[in-house]
């Protein structure tokens, strides 16, 4: 089955119901970015995240999903376009500046310090505000009680699912307004995937706005508020999670292929 986006498909501008685009908490406009000179992965990609929202980014492999997150977090130079946070341009700011402003990021791989303990990993998450460590630790272990029970354990001895919990917990230590998650369920068993989705929704329910890249597209669309389908570095479809989940074109061109890739 081909995942090529129909050449005549025009993506309408999507704004969350009742929310003016100017009120977006985090916004990306026409982003063009890539890893090598002259080679663009993002080709005019847009995104809007509103206060308290849970946004999903899905699409075939190589569509630019992870590149979009890294661009939002200042890890890749943006060649064209702009990123704004709370109405202020943050294009080009470094990751540590963005963390201080209220944006957290959890990469898919190498997302914990394996030689450090769980407590030390969490302490690293708040190194810019060390005096807030104890108060923020209490909030994080309420979300992840298993981490609280094993604070002295070395992170390298944790299972894949536990590492994801620790990585998310560390990102939450700075009380971010926005959390960027890059495929948090990748490589986990179905049971652990379910646990990750439940925890992610619980984090969102505390008021943290979430942008999640996810290969398990169906599960992600079931729990998110809105979604973006990326293809060839640009927006192919946008809509609510339920709209995308039941859109015949999205099912035909993307969800079937993504489900096969997830099973593989």
Backbone as JSON, one array per atom type, in Angstrom:
{
  "sequence": "XXXXXXXXXXXXXXXXXXXXXXXXXXXXXXXXXXXXXXXXXXXXXXXXXXXXXXXXXXXXXXXXXXXXXXXXXXXXXXXXXXXXXXXXXXXXXXXXXXXXXXXXXXXXXXXXXXXXXXXXXXXXXXXXXXXXXXXXXXXXXXXXXXXXXXXXXXXXXXXXXXXXXXXXXXXXXXXXXXXXXXXXXXXXXXXXXXXXXXXXXXXXXXXXXXXXXXXXXXXXXXXXXXXXXXXXXXXXXXXXXXXXXXXXXXXXXXXXXXXXXXXX",
  "N": [[0.84, -1.2, 0.0], [0.62, 2.16, -0.86], [1.98, 5.05, 0.71], [2.04, 7.57, -0.22], [1.18, 10.95, -0.31], [-1.82, 12.25, -1.71], [-1.47, 14.13, -4.66], [-3.15, 16.26, -5.2], [-4.17, 17.0, -2.82], [-5.25, 19.35, -0.56], [-4.42, 20.87, 2.43], [-6.54, 22.06, 4.82], [-6.46, 25.04, 6.85], [-6.29, 24.44, 10.25], [-7.88, 25.13, 13.24], [-8.22, 24.84, 16.69], [-11.47, 24.22, 18.0], [-13.19, 27.12, 18.92], [-10.93, 28.51, 19.67], [-8.79, 31.07, 19.0], [-6.15, 31.25, 16.6], [-4.04, 32.89, 17.34], [-3.89, 32.6, 20.06], [-2.45, 30.36, 20.68], [-0.43, 28.25, 22.68], [2.05, 27.07, 22.04], [3.57, 27.39, 18.93], [4.27, 26.57, 15.58], [5.33, 27.76, 12.5], [5.37, 27.16, 9.17], [7.79, 25.6, 9.03], [11.04, 24.89, 7.91], [13.56, 22.59, 7.86], [16.52, 20.63, 8.46], [19.13, 18.06, 8.59], [21.47, 18.11, 7.15], [23.35, 20.27, 4.96], [21.45, 21.74, 2.39], [19.64, 19.66, 2.3], [16.46, 19.1, 3.12], [14.33, 18.04, 5.72], [11.97, 18.79, 6.99], [9.42, 20.52, 5.35], [7.98, 23.12, 5.29], [6.31, 22.88, 7.6], [3.59, 23.0, 9.89], [2.26, 23.72, 13.18], [0.08, 23.87, 15.98], [-0.38, 24.27, 19.38], [-2.47, 24.3, 22.12], [-3.25, 25.61, 25.4], [-3.3, 23.09, 27.79], [-3.82, 21.07, 25.97], [-3.57, 17.88, 24.24], [-1.6, 16.76, 21.81], [-1.16, 14.75, 18.95], [1.36, 13.48, 16.79], [1.6, 11.84, 13.88], [2.52, 9.52, 11.25], [4.17, 8.12, 8.3], [7.34, 6.3, 8.39], [10.22, 8.36, 8.24], [8.87, 10.67, 7.71], [9.34, 13.01, 9.05], [8.66, 13.4, 11.69], [10.04, 13.11, 14.24], [12.02, 14.94, 13.68], [10.57, 17.3, 13.64], [9.9, 17.59, 16.38], [12.49, 17.9, 17.45], [13.22, 20.25, 16.22], [11.41, 22.04, 17.38], [12.47, 22.02, 19.91], [14.91, 23.2, 19.75], [17.09, 21.71, 18.86], [17.8, 21.35, 16.27], [18.82, 23.33, 13.57], [16.66, 25.79, 12.34], [15.78, 26.55, 9.12], [13.95, 28.03, 7.68], [10.91, 29.74, 8.55], [9.19, 29.91, 11.78], [9.15, 29.57, 15.37], [7.02, 29.99, 18.08], [6.42, 30.68, 21.54], [4.13, 31.13, 24.02], [3.47, 33.47, 22.69], [5.92, 34.64, 22.16], [8.81, 34.82, 20.14], [10.84, 32.01, 19.78], [12.58, 30.86, 18.12], [15.63, 29.39, 17.31], [16.65, 29.49, 19.9], [18.54, 27.85, 22.47], [18.4, 24.49, 23.86], [18.6, 24.44, 26.71], [17.73, 26.97, 27.4], [15.08, 26.82, 26.59], [14.07, 24.85, 28.28], [14.19, 26.23, 30.7], [12.26, 28.13, 30.2], [9.96, 26.65, 30.14], [9.52, 24.33, 28.59], [9.66, 20.94, 28.09], [11.46, 17.98, 27.06], [11.5, 14.66, 25.88], [13.56, 12.37, 24.59], [13.52, 9.57, 22.25], [15.53, 7.6, 22.45], [18.43, 6.82, 24.52], [17.72, 8.23, 26.88], [18.07, 8.36, 29.61], [20.43, 8.66, 32.35], [22.47, 6.11, 32.63], [24.38, 5.27, 34.57], [23.87, 6.69, 36.8], [21.84, 7.01, 39.77], [18.25, 6.6, 40.21], [17.29, 8.77, 41.7], [19.37, 10.61, 41.33], [19.21, 11.0, 38.57], [16.73, 12.31, 38.44], [17.4, 14.55, 39.87], [19.15, 15.74, 38.08], [17.33, 16.69, 36.28], [16.44, 19.06, 37.34], [18.54, 20.78, 37.52], [18.92, 23.44, 36.9], [17.43, 24.75, 38.75], [18.13, 24.07, 41.56], [17.21, 24.34, 44.22], [14.57, 23.7, 44.16], [14.34, 21.02, 44.13], [13.49, 19.03, 46.11], [10.74, 19.58, 46.57], [9.69, 19.32, 43.98], [10.41, 16.72, 43.41], [8.71, 15.3, 45.09], [6.24, 15.7, 43.83], [6.68, 14.4, 41.4], [7.14, 11.69, 42.12], [4.65, 11.08, 43.03], [3.25, 10.8, 40.66], [4.73, 8.73, 39.57], [4.98, 6.3, 41.38], [6.51, 3.97, 41.58], [9.09, 4.73, 40.95], [9.67, 6.29, 43.15], [9.88, 4.38, 45.12], [12.3, 3.25, 44.6], [14.57, 4.9, 44.64], [17.33, 4.84, 45.03], [18.28, 3.02, 43.25], [20.24, 2.06, 40.41], [19.89, 3.64, 37.27], [20.52, 2.29, 34.93], [19.82, -0.32, 35.37], [17.14, -0.56, 35.05], [14.01, -1.59, 33.53], [12.81, -1.31, 30.1], [10.31, 0.05, 30.08], [10.34, 1.22, 32.62], [12.47, 2.93, 32.35], [11.42, 4.75, 30.53], [9.48, 5.93, 32.15], [11.16, 7.15, 34.04], [12.56, 8.93, 32.4], [10.48, 10.63, 31.56], [9.71, 11.55, 34.07], [12.01, 12.97, 34.83], [11.98, 15.07, 32.96], [9.72, 16.35, 33.86], [10.5, 17.51, 36.19], [11.09, 20.22, 36.13], [8.66, 21.41, 36.11], [7.23, 21.79, 33.54], [5.34, 23.67, 31.09], [4.83, 22.63, 28.65], [5.25, 19.44, 27.24], [7.31, 17.53, 25.24], [7.21, 14.54, 23.58], [8.93, 11.84, 22.24], [8.04, 9.16, 20.61], [7.3, 7.42, 22.96], [6.37, 4.83, 23.49], [7.83, 3.07, 22.0], [9.31, -0.02, 21.22], [8.37, -1.32, 23.48], [6.52, -3.81, 25.32], [3.08, -4.83, 24.59], [1.55, -4.53, 26.98], [3.12, -2.78, 28.52], [3.15, -0.63, 26.78], [0.5, 0.2, 26.95], [0.52, 1.07, 29.59], [2.27, 3.26, 29.39], [0.75, 4.99, 27.77], [-1.43, 5.47, 29.46], [-0.16, 6.77, 31.61], [0.84, 9.0, 30.28], [-1.52, 10.32, 29.54], [-2.43, 10.87, 32.09], [-0.51, 12.69, 32.97], [-1.09, 14.79, 31.23], [-3.61, 15.42, 32.2], [-2.97, 16.73, 34.51], [-2.52, 19.26, 33.69], [-0.4, 19.76, 32.01], [0.58, 20.55, 28.78], [0.8, 18.53, 25.88], [2.85, 17.31, 23.25], [3.06, 14.62, 21.23], [4.97, 12.38, 19.44], [4.25, 9.43, 17.76], [4.38, 6.01, 16.9], [2.49, 4.06, 17.26], [-0.2, 4.65, 16.07], [-3.05, 4.43, 16.16], [-3.71, 3.99, 18.88], [-2.71, 6.32, 19.99], [-4.24, 8.33, 18.73], [-6.67, 7.76, 19.84], [-6.62, 8.83, 22.39], [-5.78, 11.45, 22.24], [-6.35, 15.04, 21.88], [-6.15, 16.51, 19.46], [-4.72, 15.87, 16.2], [-1.89, 15.59, 13.99], [-1.07, 14.56, 10.78], [1.87, 13.77, 9.33], [3.65, 13.9, 6.26], [6.28, 13.47, 4.11], [7.56, 15.64, 5.24], [5.7, 17.67, 5.66], [2.38, 18.93, 6.52], [-0.09, 16.57, 6.08], [-2.7, 15.81, 6.83], [-4.97, 17.18, 9.22], [-6.78, 17.36, 12.29], [-9.29, 16.54, 14.81], [-8.53, 13.93, 17.18], [-10.43, 11.84, 16.98], [-11.62, 12.43, 14.53], [-9.51, 12.0, 12.7], [-8.99, 9.34, 13.25], [-11.17, 8.06, 12.16], [-11.26, 8.86, 9.56], [-11.64, 8.04, 6.22], [-9.61, 8.34, 4.22], [-7.28, 8.78, 5.71], [-7.18, 6.38, 7.09], [-6.87, 4.62, 4.93], [-4.45, 5.47, 3.68], [-2.55, 5.76, 5.72], [-3.02, 4.68, 8.43], [-3.27, 1.87, 8.23], [-0.73, 1.09, 7.21], [0.92, 2.11, 9.24], [0.09, 0.59, 11.4], [0.99, -1.93, 10.63], [3.76, -1.46, 10.67], [4.1, -0.94, 13.38], [3.47, -3.42, 14.52], [5.57, -4.9, 13.48]],
  "CA": [[0.0, 0.0, 0.0], [1.4, 3.38, -0.93], [1.68, 6.1, 1.7], [2.24, 8.88, -0.84], [0.05, 11.86, -0.14], [-2.38, 12.63, -3.0], [-0.88, 15.38, -5.13], [-4.12, 17.35, -5.23], [-4.77, 17.18, -1.49], [-4.94, 20.62, 0.09], [-4.68, 20.79, 3.86], [-7.15, 23.3, 5.32], [-5.94, 25.54, 8.12], [-7.11, 23.9, 11.33], [-7.79, 25.81, 14.52], [-9.05, 24.17, 17.69], [-12.76, 24.88, 18.13], [-13.33, 28.17, 19.92], [-9.63, 29.04, 20.08], [-8.09, 31.79, 17.94], [-4.79, 30.77, 16.38], [-3.1, 33.76, 18.05], [-3.84, 32.21, 21.46], [-1.72, 29.11, 20.82], [0.67, 28.23, 23.65], [3.24, 26.78, 21.24], [3.16, 27.47, 17.53], [5.29, 26.47, 14.55], [4.81, 28.27, 11.23], [6.09, 26.92, 7.92], [9.16, 25.22, 9.36], [11.92, 24.17, 6.99], [14.73, 22.21, 8.65], [17.16, 19.37, 8.09], [20.37, 17.75, 9.28], [22.61, 18.35, 6.27], [23.15, 21.41, 4.06], [20.76, 21.49, 1.14], [18.7, 18.53, 2.4], [15.41, 19.44, 4.09], [13.41, 17.0, 6.19], [10.72, 19.52, 7.12], [9.2, 21.35, 4.16], [6.83, 23.99, 5.51], [5.46, 22.18, 8.57], [2.88, 23.86, 10.85], [1.7, 23.08, 14.38], [-0.46, 24.72, 17.02], [-0.7, 23.59, 20.64], [-3.14, 25.21, 23.04], [-3.13, 25.3, 26.82], [-3.98, 21.89, 28.26], [-4.09, 20.12, 24.9], [-2.75, 16.71, 23.96], [-1.48, 16.7, 20.36], [-0.44, 13.6, 18.4], [1.98, 13.61, 15.48], [1.77, 10.51, 13.31], [2.91, 9.52, 9.85], [5.08, 7.03, 7.95], [8.75, 6.48, 8.71], [10.87, 9.34, 7.38], [7.97, 11.8, 7.41], [9.82, 14.22, 9.72], [8.0, 13.56, 12.99], [11.03, 13.39, 15.27], [12.7, 16.18, 13.29], [9.72, 18.4, 14.08], [10.09, 17.77, 17.81], [13.83, 18.43, 17.69], [13.21, 21.66, 15.79], [10.7, 22.79, 18.42], [13.29, 22.04, 21.13], [16.17, 23.87, 19.51], [18.17, 20.76, 18.6], [18.1, 21.41, 14.84], [18.69, 24.69, 13.05], [15.51, 26.04, 11.48], [16.23, 27.34, 7.97], [12.87, 28.96, 7.37], [9.79, 29.62, 9.46], [9.37, 30.43, 13.13], [8.51, 28.91, 16.5], [6.68, 30.92, 19.15], [5.94, 30.1, 22.8], [3.43, 32.2, 24.75], [3.5, 34.67, 21.86], [7.28, 35.14, 22.0], [9.6, 34.02, 19.21], [11.91, 31.25, 20.42], [13.37, 30.25, 17.05], [17.07, 29.5, 17.48], [17.09, 29.38, 21.29], [19.1, 26.55, 22.83], [17.52, 23.64, 24.64], [18.58, 24.8, 28.13], [16.88, 28.16, 27.53], [13.69, 26.4, 26.44], [13.7, 24.17, 29.52], [13.98, 27.28, 31.7], [11.03, 28.84, 29.87], [8.8, 25.79, 30.41], [9.34, 23.29, 27.57], [10.42, 19.73, 28.37], [11.62, 17.1, 25.91], [11.94, 13.31, 26.2], [13.92, 11.67, 23.35], [13.17, 8.15, 22.2], [16.67, 6.78, 22.85], [19.43, 7.44, 25.38], [16.98, 9.27, 27.6], [18.42, 8.39, 31.03], [21.86, 8.5, 32.65], [22.42, 4.75, 33.18], [25.27, 5.05, 35.71], [23.35, 7.43, 37.95], [20.64, 6.45, 40.4], [16.99, 7.24, 39.83], [17.24, 10.08, 42.35], [20.34, 11.49, 40.67], [18.63, 11.36, 37.28], [15.7, 13.31, 38.68], [18.1, 15.77, 40.28], [19.67, 16.35, 36.86], [16.23, 17.37, 35.62], [16.17, 20.36, 37.95], [19.84, 21.36, 37.84], [18.85, 24.89, 36.76], [16.76, 25.28, 39.94], [18.38, 23.0, 42.53], [16.47, 24.53, 45.46], [13.21, 23.18, 43.99], [14.43, 19.57, 43.92], [12.68, 18.2, 47.01], [9.31, 19.81, 46.33], [9.32, 18.77, 42.68], [10.54, 15.26, 43.52], [7.48, 14.78, 45.7], [5.17, 15.68, 42.82], [6.99, 13.4, 40.37], [6.94, 10.32, 42.61], [3.21, 10.84, 43.11], [2.88, 10.29, 39.35], [5.47, 7.51, 39.31], [5.32, 5.77, 42.71], [7.54, 2.93, 41.49], [10.38, 5.42, 41.02], [9.86, 6.73, 44.53], [10.24, 3.22, 45.93], [13.62, 2.71, 44.21], [15.36, 6.08, 44.31], [18.77, 4.55, 45.06], [18.63, 2.03, 42.21], [20.89, 2.61, 39.23], [18.96, 3.73, 36.14], [20.88, 1.3, 33.91], [19.24, -1.63, 35.69], [15.69, -0.5, 34.87], [13.43, -2.12, 32.29], [12.51, -0.27, 29.1], [9.17, 0.85, 30.52], [10.75, 2.02, 33.77], [13.32, 4.01, 31.84], [10.55, 5.78, 29.98], [8.89, 6.65, 33.29], [12.2, 8.0, 34.62], [12.83, 10.03, 31.46], [9.38, 11.58, 31.66], [9.78, 12.17, 35.38], [13.08, 13.97, 34.85], [11.51, 16.23, 32.2], [8.69, 17.03, 34.63], [11.07, 18.12, 37.39], [11.09, 21.67, 35.99], [7.26, 21.84, 35.99], [7.04, 22.42, 32.23], [4.0, 23.9, 30.55], [4.74, 21.79, 27.45], [6.11, 18.25, 27.23], [7.49, 16.95, 23.92], [7.53, 13.13, 23.75], [9.29, 11.2, 20.98], [7.75, 7.72, 20.57], [7.55, 6.84, 24.29], [6.0, 3.41, 23.59], [8.64, 2.29, 21.05], [10.07, -1.14, 21.74], [7.8, -1.88, 24.69], [5.47, -4.83, 25.16], [1.74, -4.21, 24.57], [1.11, -4.15, 28.32], [3.87, -1.59, 28.91], [2.68, 0.46, 25.93], [-0.74, 0.68, 27.56], [0.9, 1.81, 30.8], [2.83, 4.54, 28.98], [-0.34, 5.85, 27.32], [-2.2, 5.86, 30.65], [0.63, 7.75, 32.35], [0.9, 10.22, 29.47], [-2.81, 11.0, 29.7], [-2.5, 11.37, 33.47], [0.31, 13.9, 32.99], [-1.87, 15.82, 30.55], [-4.72, 15.79, 33.08], [-2.47, 17.65, 35.54], [-2.41, 20.59, 33.1], [0.74, 19.85, 31.11], [0.23, 20.38, 27.37], [1.68, 17.48, 25.36], [2.99, 16.98, 21.84], [3.65, 13.28, 21.23], [5.21, 11.61, 18.22], [3.96, 8.05, 18.13], [4.18, 5.05, 15.81], [1.22, 3.38, 17.54], [-1.07, 5.77, 15.7], [-4.44, 4.26, 16.58], [-3.82, 4.2, 20.32], [-2.45, 7.73, 20.28], [-5.39, 9.12, 18.29], [-7.8, 7.49, 20.73], [-6.55, 9.59, 23.65], [-5.35, 12.84, 22.05], [-7.37, 16.01, 21.5], [-6.01, 16.75, 18.03], [-3.58, 15.19, 15.61], [-1.31, 16.0, 12.72], [-0.46, 13.5, 9.99], [2.96, 14.31, 8.53], [4.13, 13.11, 5.13], [7.29, 14.18, 3.34], [7.97, 16.87, 5.91], [4.67, 18.7, 5.72], [1.11, 18.44, 7.04], [-0.97, 15.93, 5.11], [-4.05, 15.9, 7.37], [-5.1, 17.62, 10.6], [-8.15, 17.25, 12.8], [-9.35, 15.94, 16.14], [-8.11, 12.54, 17.18], [-11.51, 10.99, 16.49], [-11.8, 12.68, 13.1], [-8.44, 11.32, 11.97], [-9.12, 7.91, 13.48], [-12.25, 7.53, 11.35], [-11.2, 9.43, 8.22], [-11.32, 6.95, 5.28], [-8.33, 8.56, 3.54], [-6.22, 8.57, 6.69], [-7.13, 4.93, 7.32], [-6.35, 3.96, 3.73], [-3.09, 5.84, 3.32], [-1.61, 5.82, 6.82], [-3.21, 3.87, 9.63], [-2.96, 0.48, 7.95], [0.71, 0.95, 7.11], [1.51, 2.37, 10.54], [-0.21, -0.55, 12.26], [1.92, -2.99, 10.24], [5.09, -1.09, 11.15], [4.11, -1.08, 14.83], [3.54, -4.84, 14.83], [6.92, -5.36, 13.15]],
  "C": [[0.88, 1.24, 0.0], [0.98, 4.35, 0.16], [1.92, 7.47, 1.11], [0.99, 9.71, -0.69], [-0.5, 12.25, -1.51], [-1.9, 14.01, -3.41], [-1.85, 16.55, -5.07], [-4.74, 17.63, -3.86], [-4.31, 18.5, -0.88], [-5.33, 20.52, 1.55], [-5.3, 22.09, 4.34], [-6.48, 23.74, 6.61], [-6.87, 25.09, 9.23], [-6.84, 24.69, 12.61], [-8.72, 25.09, 15.48], [-10.34, 24.94, 17.88], [-12.78, 25.91, 19.25], [-12.03, 28.81, 20.36], [-8.97, 29.76, 18.91], [-6.65, 31.32, 17.83], [-3.77, 31.59, 17.16], [-2.94, 33.37, 19.51], [-3.06, 30.92, 21.7], [-0.59, 29.25, 21.83], [2.0, 28.04, 22.94], [2.81, 26.72, 19.79], [4.39, 27.36, 16.63], [4.67, 26.87, 13.22], [5.8, 27.99, 10.12], [7.55, 26.57, 8.15], [9.83, 24.46, 8.22], [13.2, 23.88, 7.76], [15.27, 20.88, 8.16], [18.49, 19.22, 8.8], [21.62, 18.09, 8.47], [22.32, 19.51, 5.34], [22.48, 20.99, 2.76], [19.77, 20.34, 1.16], [17.7, 18.84, 3.5], [14.57, 18.22, 4.44], [12.02, 17.6, 6.41], [10.6, 20.49, 5.96], [7.95, 22.2, 4.33], [5.84, 23.41, 6.47], [4.87, 23.18, 9.57], [2.4, 23.05, 12.04], [1.2, 24.15, 15.33], [-0.84, 23.86, 18.22], [-1.28, 24.61, 21.59], [-3.01, 24.71, 24.47], [-3.96, 24.08, 27.18], [-4.23, 20.84, 27.21], [-3.1, 18.95, 24.88], [-2.76, 16.54, 22.44], [-0.68, 15.47, 19.95], [0.15, 13.96, 17.05], [2.25, 12.21, 14.96], [2.16, 10.64, 11.84], [3.89, 8.4, 9.58], [6.51, 7.33, 8.38], [9.38, 7.47, 7.72], [10.04, 10.56, 7.07], [8.43, 13.1, 8.05], [9.26, 14.44, 11.11], [9.0, 13.92, 14.1], [11.8, 14.67, 14.96], [11.89, 17.39, 13.72], [9.91, 18.65, 15.57], [11.46, 18.39, 18.12], [13.93, 19.89, 17.26], [12.52, 22.53, 16.82], [11.58, 22.98, 19.66], [14.69, 22.61, 20.89], [17.35, 22.97, 19.23], [18.59, 20.72, 17.13], [17.91, 22.85, 14.39], [17.5, 24.79, 12.1], [15.94, 26.99, 10.36], [15.2, 28.37, 7.53], [11.74, 28.72, 8.36], [10.14, 30.09, 10.85], [8.63, 29.56, 14.14], [8.24, 29.97, 17.56], [6.14, 30.15, 20.35], [5.39, 31.22, 23.65], [3.54, 33.53, 24.01], [4.87, 35.24, 21.6], [8.06, 34.23, 21.06], [10.74, 33.34, 19.95], [12.77, 30.54, 19.38], [14.86, 30.47, 17.32], [17.56, 29.45, 18.91], [17.58, 27.97, 21.58], [18.17, 25.81, 23.78], [17.46, 24.05, 26.11], [17.74, 26.05, 28.38], [15.4, 27.78, 27.46], [13.2, 25.66, 27.68], [13.38, 25.2, 30.61], [12.66, 28.0, 31.47], [9.78, 27.98, 30.06], [8.5, 24.75, 29.35], [10.25, 22.12, 27.92], [10.42, 18.81, 27.16], [12.13, 15.74, 26.38], [12.26, 12.6, 24.89], [13.56, 10.2, 23.42], [14.28, 7.28, 22.78], [17.61, 7.57, 23.75], [18.83, 8.56, 26.23], [17.14, 9.22, 29.12], [19.94, 8.31, 31.16], [22.04, 7.16, 33.35], [23.28, 4.53, 34.41], [24.82, 5.8, 36.96], [22.13, 6.73, 38.53], [19.41, 7.16, 39.88], [16.93, 8.64, 40.44], [18.19, 11.06, 41.68], [19.87, 11.91, 39.29], [17.59, 12.46, 37.44], [16.32, 14.64, 39.11], [18.69, 16.5, 39.08], [18.58, 17.13, 36.13], [15.97, 18.76, 36.14], [17.47, 21.09, 38.28], [19.85, 22.87, 37.7], [18.17, 25.56, 37.96], [16.91, 24.27, 41.09], [17.58, 23.13, 43.83], [15.06, 23.95, 45.38], [13.18, 21.65, 43.94], [13.46, 18.79, 44.8], [11.18, 18.36, 46.77], [8.87, 19.18, 45.02], [9.45, 17.25, 42.67], [9.27, 14.65, 44.09], [6.35, 14.69, 44.69], [5.42, 14.58, 41.78], [6.75, 11.98, 40.88], [5.47, 10.04, 42.9], [2.7, 10.29, 41.78], [3.5, 8.93, 39.06], [5.91, 6.89, 40.64], [6.4, 4.7, 42.68], [8.94, 3.55, 41.55], [10.67, 5.84, 42.45], [10.29, 5.6, 45.44], [11.68, 2.76, 45.7], [14.59, 3.84, 43.86], [16.86, 5.79, 44.26], [19.21, 3.58, 43.97], [19.24, 2.71, 41.0], [19.96, 2.55, 38.04], [19.25, 2.68, 35.07], [20.3, -0.06, 34.16], [17.73, -1.67, 35.47], [15.26, -1.16, 33.57], [13.14, -0.96, 31.34], [11.37, 0.64, 29.53], [9.53, 1.74, 31.69], [11.65, 3.17, 33.35], [12.49, 5.13, 31.24], [9.91, 6.6, 31.1], [9.91, 7.62, 33.89], [12.5, 9.19, 33.71], [11.72, 11.08, 31.5], [9.4, 12.3, 33.0], [10.85, 13.24, 35.45], [12.66, 15.23, 34.1], [10.48, 17.02, 32.99], [9.24, 17.75, 35.86], [11.11, 19.65, 37.33], [9.67, 22.24, 35.84], [6.98, 22.5, 34.65], [5.58, 22.66, 31.92], [3.74, 22.99, 29.36], [5.71, 20.63, 27.59], [6.11, 17.66, 25.82], [7.97, 15.51, 24.09], [7.77, 12.48, 22.4], [9.15, 9.68, 21.11], [8.0, 7.03, 21.92], [7.2, 5.36, 24.4], [6.86, 2.51, 22.71], [9.41, 1.18, 21.76], [9.51, -1.79, 22.98], [6.76, -2.95, 24.37], [4.12, -4.15, 25.13], [1.27, -3.75, 25.94], [1.82, -2.87, 28.78], [3.48, -0.39, 28.06], [1.41, 1.06, 26.53], [-0.44, 1.52, 28.79], [1.44, 3.19, 30.46], [1.73, 5.49, 28.54], [-1.18, 6.34, 28.5], [-1.47, 6.95, 31.42], [0.68, 9.08, 31.6], [-0.4, 11.01, 29.6], [-2.95, 11.58, 31.11], [-1.68, 12.65, 33.61], [-0.45, 15.06, 32.35], [-3.01, 16.32, 31.44], [-4.27, 16.71, 34.22], [-2.31, 19.07, 35.0], [-1.25, 20.78, 32.17], [0.26, 19.62, 29.68], [1.25, 19.45, 26.72], [1.66, 17.45, 23.83], [3.72, 15.64, 21.79], [3.76, 12.73, 19.82], [5.02, 10.16, 18.57], [3.72, 7.18, 16.9], [2.89, 4.27, 16.01], [0.1, 4.39, 17.35], [-2.49, 5.62, 16.26], [-4.61, 4.54, 18.08], [-3.65, 5.68, 20.67], [-3.65, 8.61, 19.89], [-6.6, 8.92, 19.19], [-7.79, 8.38, 21.97], [-6.19, 11.05, 23.45], [-6.55, 13.74, 21.72], [-7.35, 16.25, 19.99], [-4.78, 16.03, 17.51], [-3.15, 15.82, 14.31], [-0.72, 14.76, 12.05], [0.61, 14.15, 9.11], [3.31, 13.35, 7.4], [5.09, 13.98, 4.33], [7.57, 15.57, 3.92], [6.95, 17.98, 5.94], [3.36, 18.09, 6.22], [0.26, 17.85, 5.93], [-2.43, 16.04, 5.54], [-3.97, 16.44, 8.79], [-6.56, 17.48, 11.01], [-8.13, 16.75, 14.23], [-8.88, 14.5, 16.04], [-9.17, 11.63, 16.61], [-11.76, 11.18, 15.0], [-10.76, 11.93, 12.28], [-8.57, 9.8, 12.09], [-10.16, 7.28, 12.57], [-12.28, 8.11, 9.94], [-10.81, 8.34, 7.23], [-9.97, 7.11, 4.59], [-7.16, 8.32, 4.48], [-6.06, 7.09, 6.97], [-6.46, 4.24, 6.14], [-4.87, 4.22, 3.52], [-2.09, 5.69, 4.45], [-1.82, 4.79, 7.91], [-2.91, 2.41, 9.39], [-1.46, 0.24, 7.9], [1.38, 1.13, 8.46], [1.26, 1.2, 11.5], [0.72, -1.71, 11.93], [3.31, -2.71, 10.76], [5.18, -1.27, 12.66], [4.2, -2.54, 15.24], [4.92, -5.39, 14.56], [7.93, -4.97, 14.23]]
}
